[in-house]
Amino acid sequence: MHTLGTMVPKTETDKFFQLRVNEQFTRDLDELRRLEPDLPSRAEMVRRLIDRALKPRKRQQRSH
């Protein structure tokens, strides 16, 4: 996992993942990107959002 503001370095085990989205999703994502202090790429913003969504679940799994 990465920390906020850093790009994930590419490794040999990384998997390529594509996502098809509509214009509204792209606009909403761009709006969120502008709220970040470093204006991440769209791909990086999606990674951050997924990381944020998974953090509570990962914490819960560790406590059990």
All heavy atoms as TSV, in Angstrom:
chain	resi	resn	atom	element	x	y	z
A	1	MET	N	N	0.848	-1.183	0.000
A	1	MET	CA	C	0.000	0.000	0.000
A	1	MET	C	C	0.887	1.238	0.000
A	1	MET	O	O	2.003	1.226	0.471
A	1	MET	CB	C	-0.911	-0.009	1.213
A	1	MET	CG	C	-1.983	1.014	1.075
A	1	MET	SD	S	-3.456	0.810	2.093
A	1	MET	CE	C	-3.804	-0.889	1.961
A	2	HIS	N	N	0.363	2.311	-0.515
A	2	HIS	CA	C	1.128	3.538	-0.598
A	2	HIS	C	C	0.549	4.590	0.330
A	2	HIS	O	O	-0.539	4.445	0.836
A	2	HIS	CB	C	1.154	4.035	-2.045
A	2	HIS	CG	C	-0.182	4.444	-2.556
A	2	HIS	ND1	N	-1.132	3.539	-2.940
A	2	HIS	CD2	C	-0.728	5.661	-2.733
A	2	HIS	CE1	C	-2.209	4.183	-3.330
A	2	HIS	NE2	N	-1.994	5.461	-3.216
A	3	THR	N	N	1.340	5.618	0.527
A	3	THR	CA	C	0.872	6.709	1.375
A	3	THR	C	C	0.363	7.839	0.501
A	3	THR	O	O	0.733	7.967	-0.663
A	3	THR	CB	C	2.003	7.230	2.277
A	3	THR	OG1	O	3.078	7.664	1.443
A	3	THR	CG2	C	2.471	6.147	3.236
A	4	LEU	N	N	-0.480	8.642	1.060
A	4	LEU	CA	C	-1.066	9.764	0.349
A	4	LEU	C	C	0.027	10.646	-0.243
A	4	LEU	O	O	0.994	10.980	0.418
A	4	LEU	CB	C	-1.930	10.582	1.321
A	4	LEU	CG	C	-2.798	11.653	0.719
A	4	LEU	CD1	C	-3.821	11.032	-0.239
A	4	LEU	CD2	C	-3.513	12.413	1.800
A	5	GLY	N	N	-0.140	10.974	-1.510
A	5	GLY	CA	C	0.813	11.865	-2.154
A	5	GLY	C	C	1.949	11.171	-2.867
A	5	GLY	O	O	2.803	11.830	-3.419
A	6	THR	N	N	1.968	9.854	-2.854
A	6	THR	CA	C	3.028	9.147	-3.545
A	6	THR	C	C	2.440	8.250	-4.611
A	6	THR	O	O	1.368	7.694	-4.450
A	6	THR	CB	C	3.863	8.284	-2.579
A	6	THR	OG1	O	3.011	7.314	-1.987
A	6	THR	CG2	C	4.520	9.115	-1.501
A	7	MET	N	N	3.161	8.128	-5.700
A	7	MET	CA	C	2.740	7.238	-6.776
A	7	MET	C	C	3.170	5.822	-6.427
A	7	MET	O	O	4.162	5.612	-5.743
A	7	MET	CB	C	3.388	7.658	-8.095
A	7	MET	CG	C	2.931	9.004	-8.590
A	7	MET	SD	S	1.212	9.040	-9.094
A	7	MET	CE	C	1.274	8.055	-10.555
A	8	VAL	N	N	2.414	4.869	-6.917
A	8	VAL	CA	C	2.755	3.470	-6.701
A	8	VAL	C	C	3.781	3.072	-7.755
A	8	VAL	O	O	3.503	3.170	-8.951
A	8	VAL	CB	C	1.506	2.571	-6.820
A	8	VAL	CG1	C	1.878	1.118	-6.681
A	8	VAL	CG2	C	0.463	2.972	-5.800
A	9	PRO	N	N	4.978	2.648	-7.333
A	9	PRO	CA	C	5.971	2.244	-8.332
A	9	PRO	C	C	5.551	0.946	-9.022
A	9	PRO	O	O	4.985	0.054	-8.398
A	9	PRO	CB	C	7.250	2.044	-7.525
A	9	PRO	CG	C	6.812	1.887	-6.121
A	9	PRO	CD	C	5.469	2.552	-5.987
A	10	LYS	N	N	5.804	0.857	-10.318
A	10	LYS	CA	C	5.459	-0.327	-11.087
A	10	LYS	C	C	6.388	-1.473	-10.702
A	10	LYS	O	O	7.587	-1.286	-10.542
A	10	LYS	CB	C	5.603	-0.034	-12.577
A	10	LYS	CG	C	5.183	-1.175	-13.444
A	10	LYS	CD	C	5.292	-0.795	-14.904
A	10	LYS	CE	C	4.921	-1.986	-15.751
A	10	LYS	NZ	N	5.045	-1.698	-17.174
A	11	THR	N	N	5.801	-2.654	-10.530
A	11	THR	CA	C	6.593	-3.838	-10.236
A	11	THR	C	C	6.263	-4.923	-11.250
A	11	THR	O	O	5.294	-4.820	-11.993
A	11	THR	CB	C	6.303	-4.383	-8.817
A	11	THR	OG1	O	4.964	-4.887	-8.791
A	11	THR	CG2	C	6.487	-3.321	-7.754
A	12	GLU	N	N	7.043	-5.972	-11.264
A	12	GLU	CA	C	6.825	-7.083	-12.190
A	12	GLU	C	C	5.519	-7.816	-11.912
A	12	GLU	O	O	4.972	-8.462	-12.792
A	12	GLU	CB	C	7.997	-8.063	-12.123
A	12	GLU	CG	C	9.284	-7.498	-12.659
A	12	GLU	CD	C	9.221	-7.171	-14.148
A	12	GLU	OE1	O	8.638	-7.971	-14.914
A	12	GLU	OE2	O	9.736	-6.107	-14.528
A	13	THR	N	N	4.998	-7.730	-10.697
A	13	THR	CA	C	3.782	-8.454	-10.347
A	13	THR	C	C	2.514	-7.616	-10.482
A	13	THR	O	O	1.425	-8.121	-10.241
A	13	THR	CB	C	3.865	-8.997	-8.902
A	13	THR	OG1	O	4.059	-7.897	-8.018
A	13	THR	CG2	C	5.009	-9.997	-8.760
A	14	ASP	N	N	2.661	-6.341	-10.880
A	14	ASP	CA	C	1.486	-5.489	-11.066
A	14	ASP	C	C	0.593	-6.031	-12.169
A	14	ASP	O	O	1.064	-6.584	-13.158
A	14	ASP	CB	C	1.894	-4.060	-11.424
A	14	ASP	CG	C	2.434	-3.302	-10.233
A	14	ASP	OD1	O	2.273	-3.776	-9.101
A	14	ASP	OD2	O	3.024	-2.230	-10.452
A	15	LYS	N	N	-0.685	-5.851	-11.993
A	15	LYS	CA	C	-1.673	-6.269	-12.982
A	15	LYS	C	C	-2.271	-5.032	-13.642
A	15	LYS	O	O	-2.561	-4.038	-12.981
A	15	LYS	CB	C	-2.808	-7.075	-12.328
A	15	LYS	CG	C	-2.338	-8.282	-11.554
A	15	LYS	CD	C	-1.821	-9.349	-12.487
A	15	LYS	CE	C	-1.472	-10.579	-11.697
A	15	LYS	NZ	N	-0.211	-11.132	-11.980
A	16	PHE	N	N	-2.465	-5.108	-14.951
A	16	PHE	CA	C	-3.103	-4.023	-15.688
A	16	PHE	C	C	-4.602	-4.124	-15.479
A	16	PHE	O	O	-5.183	-5.206	-15.548
A	16	PHE	CB	C	-2.756	-4.139	-17.176
A	16	PHE	CG	C	-3.290	-3.008	-17.984
A	16	PHE	CD1	C	-2.716	-1.759	-17.920
A	16	PHE	CD2	C	-4.378	-3.198	-18.815
A	16	PHE	CE1	C	-3.214	-0.701	-18.669
A	16	PHE	CE2	C	-4.885	-2.159	-19.564
A	16	PHE	CZ	C	-4.302	-0.911	-19.488
A	17	PHE	N	N	-5.248	-2.980	-15.210
A	17	PHE	CA	C	-6.676	-2.948	-14.934
A	17	PHE	C	C	-7.289	-1.766	-15.663
A	17	PHE	O	O	-6.833	-0.645	-15.525
A	17	PHE	CB	C	-6.888	-2.814	-13.415
A	17	PHE	CG	C	-8.323	-2.780	-13.002
A	17	PHE	CD1	C	-9.043	-3.949	-12.870
A	17	PHE	CD2	C	-8.956	-1.576	-12.727
A	17	PHE	CE1	C	-10.374	-3.917	-12.476
A	17	PHE	CE2	C	-10.274	-1.533	-12.336
A	17	PHE	CZ	C	-10.985	-2.704	-12.218
A	18	GLN	N	N	-8.312	-2.028	-16.463
A	18	GLN	CA	C	-9.003	-0.952	-17.155
A	18	GLN	C	C	-10.387	-0.773	-16.568
A	18	GLN	O	O	-11.001	-1.730	-16.096
A	18	GLN	CB	C	-9.151	-1.269	-18.640
A	18	GLN	CG	C	-7.888	-1.080	-19.419
A	18	GLN	CD	C	-8.131	-1.275	-20.888
A	18	GLN	OE1	O	-8.641	-2.302	-21.300
A	18	GLN	NE2	N	-7.761	-0.286	-21.671
A	19	LEU	N	N	-10.880	0.449	-16.660
A	19	LEU	CA	C	-12.197	0.768	-16.132
A	19	LEU	C	C	-12.883	1.705	-17.113
A	19	LEU	O	O	-12.330	2.745	-17.475
A	19	LEU	CB	C	-12.042	1.443	-14.761
A	19	LEU	CG	C	-13.280	1.887	-14.038
A	19	LEU	CD1	C	-14.118	0.674	-13.631
A	19	LEU	CD2	C	-12.894	2.690	-12.805
A	20	ARG	N	N	-14.060	1.342	-17.559
A	20	ARG	CA	C	-14.827	2.202	-18.464
A	20	ARG	C	C	-15.815	3.002	-17.610
A	20	ARG	O	O	-16.570	2.437	-16.828
A	20	ARG	CB	C	-15.581	1.352	-19.478
A	20	ARG	CG	C	-16.250	2.171	-20.561
A	20	ARG	CD	C	-16.937	1.280	-21.563
A	20	ARG	NE	N	-16.051	0.284	-22.106
A	20	ARG	CZ	C	-15.428	0.369	-23.295
A	20	ARG	NH1	N	-15.613	1.430	-24.038
A	20	ARG	NH2	N	-14.654	-0.599	-23.706
A	21	VAL	N	N	-15.781	4.328	-17.777
A	21	VAL	CA	C	-16.647	5.204	-16.988
A	21	VAL	C	C	-17.325	6.219	-17.896
A	21	VAL	O	O	-16.859	6.491	-19.004
A	21	VAL	CB	C	-15.856	5.930	-15.879
A	21	VAL	CG1	C	-15.237	4.933	-14.905
A	21	VAL	CG2	C	-14.786	6.829	-16.466
A	22	ASN	N	N	-18.413	6.808	-17.399
A	22	ASN	CA	C	-19.104	7.825	-18.187
A	22	ASN	C	C	-18.536	9.217	-17.880
A	22	ASN	O	O	-17.685	9.378	-17.001
A	22	ASN	CB	C	-20.616	7.761	-17.945
A	22	ASN	CG	C	-20.989	8.028	-16.502
A	22	ASN	OD1	O	-20.312	8.762	-15.796
A	22	ASN	ND2	N	-22.077	7.437	-16.060
A	23	GLU	N	N	-19.007	10.203	-18.610
A	23	GLU	CA	C	-18.499	11.572	-18.468
A	23	GLU	C	C	-18.719	12.130	-17.059
A	23	GLU	O	O	-17.864	12.827	-16.534
A	23	GLU	CB	C	-19.159	12.495	-19.496
A	23	GLU	CG	C	-18.611	12.334	-20.883
A	23	GLU	CD	C	-17.155	12.769	-20.984
A	23	GLU	OE1	O	-16.776	13.797	-20.394
A	23	GLU	OE2	O	-16.395	12.053	-21.656
A	24	GLN	N	N	-19.861	11.826	-16.455
A	24	GLN	CA	C	-20.131	12.346	-15.112
A	24	GLN	C	C	-19.139	11.779	-14.098
A	24	GLN	O	O	-18.647	12.496	-13.236
A	24	GLN	CB	C	-21.563	12.028	-14.669
A	24	GLN	CG	C	-21.930	12.661	-13.331
A	24	GLN	CD	C	-21.825	14.177	-13.351
A	24	GLN	OE1	O	-22.390	14.833	-14.212
A	24	GLN	NE2	N	-21.091	14.752	-12.401
A	25	PHE	N	N	-18.828	10.501	-14.219
A	25	PHE	CA	C	-17.836	9.891	-13.327
A	25	PHE	C	C	-16.497	10.608	-13.484
A	25	PHE	O	O	-15.830	10.923	-12.493
A	25	PHE	CB	C	-17.689	8.400	-13.641
A	25	PHE	CG	C	-16.742	7.685	-12.726
A	25	PHE	CD1	C	-17.199	7.014	-11.606
A	25	PHE	CD2	C	-15.375	7.672	-12.987
A	25	PHE	CE1	C	-16.323	6.358	-10.757
A	25	PHE	CE2	C	-14.495	7.021	-12.141
A	25	PHE	CZ	C	-14.965	6.361	-11.028
A	26	THR	N	N	-16.108	10.866	-14.720
A	26	THR	CA	C	-14.837	11.540	-14.987
A	26	THR	C	C	-14.836	12.946	-14.382
A	26	THR	O	O	-13.850	13.349	-13.757
A	26	THR	CB	C	-14.575	11.623	-16.500
A	26	THR	OG1	O	-14.598	10.299	-17.032
A	26	THR	CG2	C	-13.231	12.243	-16.800
A	27	ARG	N	N	-15.927	13.658	-14.550
A	27	ARG	CA	C	-16.018	15.007	-13.952
A	27	ARG	C	C	-15.933	14.939	-12.429
A	27	ARG	O	O	-15.227	15.728	-11.802
A	27	ARG	CB	C	-17.300	15.706	-14.390
A	27	ARG	CG	C	-17.248	16.226	-15.815
A	27	ARG	CD	C	-18.404	17.170	-16.111
A	27	ARG	NE	N	-19.700	16.502	-16.039
A	27	ARG	CZ	C	-20.301	15.894	-17.054
A	27	ARG	NH1	N	-19.715	15.841	-18.235
A	27	ARG	NH2	N	-21.484	15.329	-16.913
A	28	ASP	N	N	-16.660	14.002	-11.834
A	28	ASP	CA	C	-16.632	13.853	-10.368
A	28	ASP	C	C	-15.229	13.480	-9.891
A	28	ASP	O	O	-14.746	14.009	-8.878
A	28	ASP	CB	C	-17.626	12.784	-9.916
A	28	ASP	CG	C	-19.079	13.205	-10.117
A	28	ASP	OD1	O	-19.344	14.411	-10.300
A	28	ASP	OD2	O	-19.947	12.310	-10.098
A	29	LEU	N	N	-14.582	12.582	-10.610
A	29	LEU	CA	C	-13.227	12.175	-10.237
A	29	LEU	C	C	-12.264	13.356	-10.344
A	29	LEU	O	O	-11.436	13.582	-9.447
A	29	LEU	CB	C	-12.759	11.019	-11.127
A	29	LEU	CG	C	-11.407	10.407	-10.788
A	29	LEU	CD1	C	-11.449	9.755	-9.407
A	29	LEU	CD2	C	-11.028	9.386	-11.845
A	30	ASP	N	N	-12.380	14.120	-11.419
A	30	ASP	CA	C	-11.519	15.297	-11.582
A	30	ASP	C	C	-11.749	16.321	-10.478
A	30	ASP	O	O	-10.806	16.959	-10.000
A	30	ASP	CB	C	-11.735	15.932	-12.954
A	30	ASP	CG	C	-11.135	15.108	-14.075
A	30	ASP	OD1	O	-10.318	14.201	-13.806
A	30	ASP	OD2	O	-11.493	15.373	-15.242
A	31	GLU	N	N	-12.995	16.455	-10.052
A	31	GLU	CA	C	-13.300	17.373	-8.948
A	31	GLU	C	C	-12.616	16.912	-7.663
A	31	GLU	O	O	-12.040	17.728	-6.924
A	31	GLU	CB	C	-14.811	17.445	-8.749
A	31	GLU	CG	C	-15.267	18.510	-7.785
A	31	GLU	CD	C	-16.784	18.591	-7.726
A	31	GLU	OE1	O	-17.425	18.651	-8.785
A	31	GLU	OE2	O	-17.313	18.584	-6.592
A	32	LEU	N	N	-12.644	15.621	-7.392
A	32	LEU	CA	C	-11.964	15.078	-6.214
A	32	LEU	C	C	-10.452	15.242	-6.320
A	32	LEU	O	O	-9.782	15.546	-5.330
A	32	LEU	CB	C	-12.297	13.594	-6.034
A	32	LEU	CG	C	-13.672	13.270	-5.494
A	32	LEU	CD1	C	-13.930	11.769	-5.563
A	32	LEU	CD2	C	-13.812	13.775	-4.065
A	33	ARG	N	N	-9.918	15.046	-7.517
A	33	ARG	CA	C	-8.474	15.209	-7.717
A	33	ARG	C	C	-8.028	16.611	-7.341
A	33	ARG	O	O	-6.966	16.802	-6.748
A	33	ARG	CB	C	-8.109	14.951	-9.181
A	33	ARG	CG	C	-8.220	13.531	-9.610
A	33	ARG	CD	C	-8.026	13.356	-11.113
A	33	ARG	NE	N	-6.781	13.926	-11.559
A	33	ARG	CZ	C	-6.637	14.667	-12.667
A	33	ARG	NH1	N	-7.670	14.944	-13.440
A	33	ARG	NH2	N	-5.459	15.133	-13.000
A	34	ARG	N	N	-8.850	17.602	-7.692
A	34	ARG	CA	C	-8.485	18.987	-7.407
A	34	ARG	C	C	-8.479	19.296	-5.905
A	34	ARG	O	O	-7.884	20.284	-5.480
A	34	ARG	CB	C	-9.428	19.944	-8.126
A	34	ARG	CG	C	-9.181	20.003	-9.631
A	34	ARG	CD	C	-9.815	21.198	-10.246
A	34	ARG	NE	N	-10.810	21.185	-11.270
A	34	ARG	CZ	C	-11.397	20.182	-11.919
A	34	ARG	NH1	N	-11.122	18.972	-11.633
A	34	ARG	NH2	N	-12.276	20.380	-12.854
A	35	LEU	N	N	-9.134	18.476	-5.112
A	35	LEU	CA	C	-9.131	18.664	-3.657
A	35	LEU	C	C	-7.851	18.131	-3.004
A	35	LEU	O	O	-7.569	18.451	-1.859
A	35	LEU	CB	C	-10.344	17.965	-3.033
A	35	LEU	CG	C	-11.715	18.497	-3.456
A	35	LEU	CD1	C	-12.823	17.617	-2.874
A	35	LEU	CD2	C	-11.885	19.953	-3.036
A	36	GLU	N	N	-7.103	17.321	-3.726
A	36	GLU	CA	C	-5.857	16.761	-3.207
A	36	GLU	C	C	-4.741	17.804	-3.328
A	36	GLU	O	O	-4.722	18.588	-4.279
A	36	GLU	CB	C	-5.465	15.499	-3.988
A	36	GLU	CG	C	-6.440	14.351	-3.844
A	36	GLU	CD	C	-6.480	13.769	-2.452
A	36	GLU	OE1	O	-5.413	13.413	-1.925
A	36	GLU	OE2	O	-7.580	13.664	-1.890
A	37	PRO	N	N	-3.802	17.819	-2.389
A	37	PRO	CA	C	-2.739	18.834	-2.425
A	37	PRO	C	C	-1.776	18.686	-3.612
A	37	PRO	O	O	-1.131	19.652	-4.000
A	37	PRO	CB	C	-2.004	18.634	-1.097
A	37	PRO	CG	C	-2.355	17.265	-0.649
A	37	PRO	CD	C	-3.713	16.949	-1.223
A	38	ASP	N	N	-1.708	17.489	-4.209
A	38	ASP	CA	C	-0.728	17.257	-5.274
A	38	ASP	C	C	-1.334	16.980	-6.649
A	38	ASP	O	O	-0.619	16.629	-7.571
A	38	ASP	CB	C	0.191	16.112	-4.887
A	38	ASP	CG	C	-0.568	14.816	-4.631
A	38	ASP	OD1	O	-1.802	14.867	-4.427
A	38	ASP	OD2	O	0.060	13.747	-4.635
A	39	LEU	N	N	-2.635	17.134	-6.848
A	39	LEU	CA	C	-3.343	16.867	-8.100
A	39	LEU	C	C	-2.871	15.554	-8.735
A	39	LEU	O	O	-2.153	15.544	-9.723
A	39	LEU	CB	C	-3.205	18.016	-9.100
A	39	LEU	CG	C	-4.101	17.889	-10.341
A	39	LEU	CD1	C	-5.569	17.879	-9.968
A	39	LEU	CD2	C	-3.807	18.980	-11.331
A	40	PRO	N	N	-3.292	14.434	-8.154
A	40	PRO	CA	C	-2.877	13.136	-8.684
A	40	PRO	C	C	-3.497	12.848	-10.045
A	40	PRO	O	O	-4.498	13.465	-10.428
A	40	PRO	CB	C	-3.410	12.154	-7.636
A	40	PRO	CG	C	-4.572	12.860	-7.026
A	40	PRO	CD	C	-4.218	14.316	-7.033
A	41	SER	N	N	-2.924	11.903	-10.762
A	41	SER	CA	C	-3.519	11.451	-12.024
A	41	SER	C	C	-4.860	10.789	-11.709
A	41	SER	O	O	-5.156	10.460	-10.551
A	41	SER	CB	C	-2.593	10.445	-12.703
A	41	SER	OG	O	-2.525	9.256	-11.934
A	42	ARG	N	N	-5.635	10.561	-12.731
A	42	ARG	CA	C	-6.906	9.867	-12.516
A	42	ARG	C	C	-6.675	8.477	-11.960
A	42	ARG	O	O	-7.376	8.042	-11.041
A	42	ARG	CB	C	-7.702	9.796	-13.815
A	42	ARG	CG	C	-8.275	11.128	-14.207
A	42	ARG	CD	C	-8.972	11.065	-15.543
A	42	ARG	NE	N	-9.588	12.349	-15.858
A	42	ARG	CZ	C	-9.897	12.733	-17.068
A	42	ARG	NH1	N	-9.671	11.938	-18.097
A	42	ARG	NH2	N	-10.449	13.911	-17.259
A	43	ALA	N	N	-5.705	7.768	-12.510
A	43	ALA	CA	C	-5.414	6.412	-12.026
A	43	ALA	C	C	-5.005	6.432	-10.553
A	43	ALA	O	O	-5.468	5.616	-9.753
A	43	ALA	CB	C	-4.313	5.770	-12.865
A	44	GLU	N	N	-4.167	7.386	-10.186
A	44	GLU	CA	C	-3.733	7.491	-8.792
A	44	GLU	C	C	-4.904	7.845	-7.887
A	44	GLU	O	O	-5.029	7.316	-6.777
A	44	GLU	CB	C	-2.620	8.531	-8.657
A	44	GLU	CG	C	-2.168	8.783	-7.225
A	44	GLU	CD	C	-1.571	7.568	-6.527
A	44	GLU	OE1	O	-1.188	6.588	-7.179
A	44	GLU	OE2	O	-1.495	7.610	-5.276
A	45	MET	N	N	-5.804	8.702	-8.345
A	45	MET	CA	C	-6.965	9.071	-7.528
A	45	MET	C	C	-7.858	7.862	-7.304
A	45	MET	O	O	-8.355	7.659	-6.197
A	45	MET	CB	C	-7.740	10.214	-8.200
A	45	MET	CG	C	-8.779	10.847	-7.292
A	45	MET	SD	S	-8.001	11.741	-5.932
A	45	MET	CE	C	-8.990	11.165	-4.563
A	46	VAL	N	N	-8.061	7.050	-8.331
A	46	VAL	CA	C	-8.859	5.834	-8.168
A	46	VAL	C	C	-8.192	4.914	-7.152
A	46	VAL	O	O	-8.859	4.358	-6.271
A	46	VAL	CB	C	-9.080	5.125	-9.523
A	46	VAL	CG1	C	-9.684	3.749	-9.333
A	46	VAL	CG2	C	-9.963	5.973	-10.421
A	47	ARG	N	N	-6.865	4.751	-7.227
A	47	ARG	CA	C	-6.149	3.921	-6.234
A	47	ARG	C	C	-6.356	4.457	-4.827
A	47	ARG	O	O	-6.593	3.704	-3.888
A	47	ARG	CB	C	-4.657	3.861	-6.564
A	47	ARG	CG	C	-4.304	2.920	-7.684
A	47	ARG	CD	C	-2.801	2.724	-7.807
A	47	ARG	NE	N	-2.139	3.887	-8.359
A	47	ARG	CZ	C	-1.896	4.082	-9.658
A	47	ARG	NH1	N	-2.277	3.187	-10.540
A	47	ARG	NH2	N	-1.265	5.165	-10.060
A	48	ARG	N	N	-6.259	5.768	-4.662
A	48	ARG	CA	C	-6.443	6.369	-3.330
A	48	ARG	C	C	-7.851	6.125	-2.797
A	48	ARG	O	O	-8.027	5.807	-1.614
A	48	ARG	CB	C	-6.165	7.873	-3.385
A	48	ARG	CG	C	-4.717	8.196	-3.599
A	48	ARG	CD	C	-4.504	9.679	-3.686
A	48	ARG	NE	N	-3.133	9.969	-4.092
A	48	ARG	CZ	C	-2.609	11.183	-4.118
A	48	ARG	NH1	N	-3.330	12.233	-3.761
A	48	ARG	NH2	N	-1.361	11.362	-4.504
A	49	LEU	N	N	-8.837	6.296	-3.660
A	49	LEU	CA	C	-10.214	6.078	-3.216
A	49	LEU	C	C	-10.439	4.629	-2.802
A	49	LEU	O	O	-11.106	4.360	-1.792
A	49	LEU	CB	C	-11.190	6.481	-4.326
A	49	LEU	CG	C	-11.260	7.977	-4.611
A	49	LEU	CD1	C	-12.050	8.229	-5.893
A	49	LEU	CD2	C	-11.869	8.719	-3.437
A	50	ILE	N	N	-9.892	3.705	-3.551
A	50	ILE	CA	C	-10.027	2.287	-3.193
A	50	ILE	C	C	-9.293	2.000	-1.894
A	50	ILE	O	O	-9.819	1.313	-1.015
A	50	ILE	CB	C	-9.537	1.388	-4.341
A	50	ILE	CG1	C	-10.494	1.522	-5.532
A	50	ILE	CG2	C	-9.418	-0.067	-3.881
A	50	ILE	CD1	C	-9.996	0.880	-6.803
A	51	ASP	N	N	-8.086	2.544	-1.740
A	51	ASP	CA	C	-7.348	2.372	-0.479
A	51	ASP	C	C	-8.152	2.896	0.706
A	51	ASP	O	O	-8.242	2.250	1.748
A	51	ASP	CB	C	-6.015	3.117	-0.517
A	51	ASP	CG	C	-4.941	2.382	-1.286
A	51	ASP	OD1	O	-5.134	1.186	-1.610
A	51	ASP	OD2	O	-3.902	3.009	-1.564
A	52	ARG	N	N	-8.745	4.062	0.553
A	52	ARG	CA	C	-9.537	4.651	1.640
A	52	ARG	C	C	-10.758	3.793	1.965
A	52	ARG	O	O	-11.126	3.659	3.132
A	52	ARG	CB	C	-9.981	6.063	1.258
A	52	ARG	CG	C	-8.845	7.044	1.197
A	52	ARG	CD	C	-9.276	8.369	0.636
A	52	ARG	NE	N	-8.105	9.191	0.353
A	52	ARG	CZ	C	-8.141	10.324	-0.319
A	52	ARG	NH1	N	-9.293	10.799	-0.782
A	52	ARG	NH2	N	-7.035	11.006	-0.540
A	53	ALA	N	N	-11.367	3.229	0.946
A	53	ALA	CA	C	-12.538	2.378	1.170
A	53	ALA	C	C	-12.163	1.069	1.849
A	53	ALA	O	O	-12.935	0.528	2.640
A	53	ALA	CB	C	-13.238	2.096	-0.153
A	54	LEU	N	N	-10.982	0.555	1.561
A	54	LEU	CA	C	-10.567	-0.735	2.116
A	54	LEU	C	C	-9.928	-0.634	3.495
A	54	LEU	O	O	-9.906	-1.611	4.230
A	54	LEU	CB	C	-9.581	-1.420	1.162
A	54	LEU	CG	C	-10.158	-1.864	-0.179
A	54	LEU	CD1	C	-9.051	-2.426	-1.055
A	54	LEU	CD2	C	-11.272	-2.866	0.001
A	55	LYS	N	N	-9.417	0.518	3.865
A	55	LYS	CA	C	-8.732	0.661	5.155
A	55	LYS	C	C	-9.583	0.227	6.348
A	55	LYS	O	O	-9.112	-0.540	7.171
A	55	LYS	CB	C	-8.233	2.088	5.359
A	55	LYS	CG	C	-6.896	2.323	4.759
A	55	LYS	CD	C	-6.398	3.704	5.080
A	55	LYS	CE	C	-5.059	3.925	4.390
A	55	LYS	NZ	N	-4.560	5.270	4.644
A	56	PRO	N	N	-10.832	0.691	6.485
A	56	PRO	CA	C	-11.624	0.248	7.639
A	56	PRO	C	C	-11.803	-1.273	7.662
A	56	PRO	O	O	-11.762	-1.893	8.712
A	56	PRO	CB	C	-12.965	0.951	7.462
A	56	PRO	CG	C	-12.688	2.104	6.583
A	56	PRO	CD	C	-11.557	1.665	5.686
A	57	ARG	N	N	-11.985	-1.849	6.514
A	57	ARG	CA	C	-12.170	-3.308	6.433
A	57	ARG	C	C	-10.896	-4.043	6.840
A	57	ARG	O	O	-10.943	-5.030	7.557
A	57	ARG	CB	C	-12.566	-3.677	5.014
A	57	ARG	CG	C	-12.890	-5.121	4.853
A	57	ARG	CD	C	-13.374	-5.396	3.462
A	57	ARG	NE	N	-13.677	-6.803	3.350
A	57	ARG	CZ	C	-14.128	-7.380	2.289
A	57	ARG	NH1	N	-14.326	-6.678	1.210
A	57	ARG	NH2	N	-14.373	-8.659	2.267
A	58	LYS	N	N	-9.754	-3.547	6.403
A	58	LYS	CA	C	-8.477	-4.185	6.751
A	58	LYS	C	C	-8.213	-4.058	8.250
A	58	LYS	O	O	-7.747	-4.987	8.877
A	58	LYS	CB	C	-7.334	-3.567	5.952
A	58	LYS	CG	C	-7.359	-3.978	4.511
A	58	LYS	CD	C	-6.228	-3.353	3.740
A	58	LYS	CE	C	-6.293	-3.774	2.292
A	58	LYS	NZ	N	-5.210	-3.189	1.504
A	59	ARG	N	N	-8.543	-2.896	8.814
A	59	ARG	CA	C	-8.364	-2.713	10.270
A	59	ARG	C	C	-9.245	-3.672	11.036
A	59	ARG	O	O	-8.827	-4.257	12.030
A	59	ARG	CB	C	-8.706	-1.276	10.652
A	59	ARG	CG	C	-7.504	-0.411	10.824
A	59	ARG	CD	C	-7.868	0.930	11.406
A	59	ARG	NE	N	-7.670	1.913	10.334
A	59	ARG	CZ	C	-8.569	2.760	9.902
A	59	ARG	NH1	N	-9.735	2.851	10.463
A	59	ARG	NH2	N	-8.319	3.591	8.920
A	60	GLN	N	N	-10.484	-3.849	10.571
A	60	GLN	CA	C	-11.429	-4.740	11.227
A	60	GLN	C	C	-10.935	-6.185	11.174
A	60	GLN	O	O	-11.022	-6.930	12.144
A	60	GLN	CB	C	-12.794	-4.629	10.579
A	60	GLN	CG	C	-13.866	-5.457	11.263
A	60	GLN	CD	C	-15.216	-5.326	10.550
A	60	GLN	OE1	O	-15.280	-4.954	9.395
A	60	GLN	NE2	N	-16.266	-5.621	11.266
A	61	GLN	N	N	-10.387	-6.597	10.036
A	61	GLN	CA	C	-9.876	-7.957	9.895
A	61	GLN	C	C	-8.703	-8.208	10.821
A	61	GLN	O	O	-8.560	-9.298	11.369
A	61	GLN	CB	C	-9.458	-8.222	8.451
A	61	GLN	CG	C	-10.635	-8.358	7.503
A	61	GLN	CD	C	-10.195	-8.476	6.055
A	61	GLN	OE1	O	-9.042	-8.219	5.704
A	61	GLN	NE2	N	-11.131	-8.844	5.208
A	62	ARG	N	N	-7.851	-7.214	11.030
A	62	ARG	CA	C	-6.696	-7.374	11.919
A	62	ARG	C	C	-7.104	-7.497	13.368
A	62	ARG	O	O	-6.432	-8.139	14.157
A	62	ARG	CB	C	-5.739	-6.200	11.752
A	62	ARG	CG	C	-4.831	-6.367	10.571
A	62	ARG	CD	C	-3.838	-5.258	10.544
A	62	ARG	NE	N	-4.406	-4.264	9.637
A	62	ARG	CZ	C	-3.987	-3.027	9.484
A	62	ARG	NH1	N	-2.981	-2.584	10.183
A	62	ARG	NH2	N	-4.559	-2.213	8.645
A	63	SER	N	N	-8.217	-6.882	13.747
A	63	SER	CA	C	-8.631	-6.895	15.145
A	63	SER	C	C	-9.361	-8.189	15.514
A	63	SER	O	O	-9.649	-8.412	16.675
A	63	SER	CB	C	-9.508	-5.682	15.447
A	63	SER	OG	O	-10.722	-5.757	14.747
A	64	HIS	N	N	-9.675	-9.023	14.558
A	64	HIS	CA	C	-10.387	-10.284	14.851
A	64	HIS	C	C	-9.438	-11.440	14.935
A	64	HIS	O	O	-8.411	-11.534	14.508
A	64	HIS	CB	C	-11.424	-10.592	13.765
A	64	HIS	CG	C	-12.598	-9.648	13.849
A	64	HIS	ND1	N	-13.674	-9.892	14.653
A	64	HIS	CD2	C	-12.844	-8.478	13.241
A	64	HIS	CE1	C	-14.551	-8.916	14.516
A	64	HIS	NE2	N	-14.057	-8.035	13.667
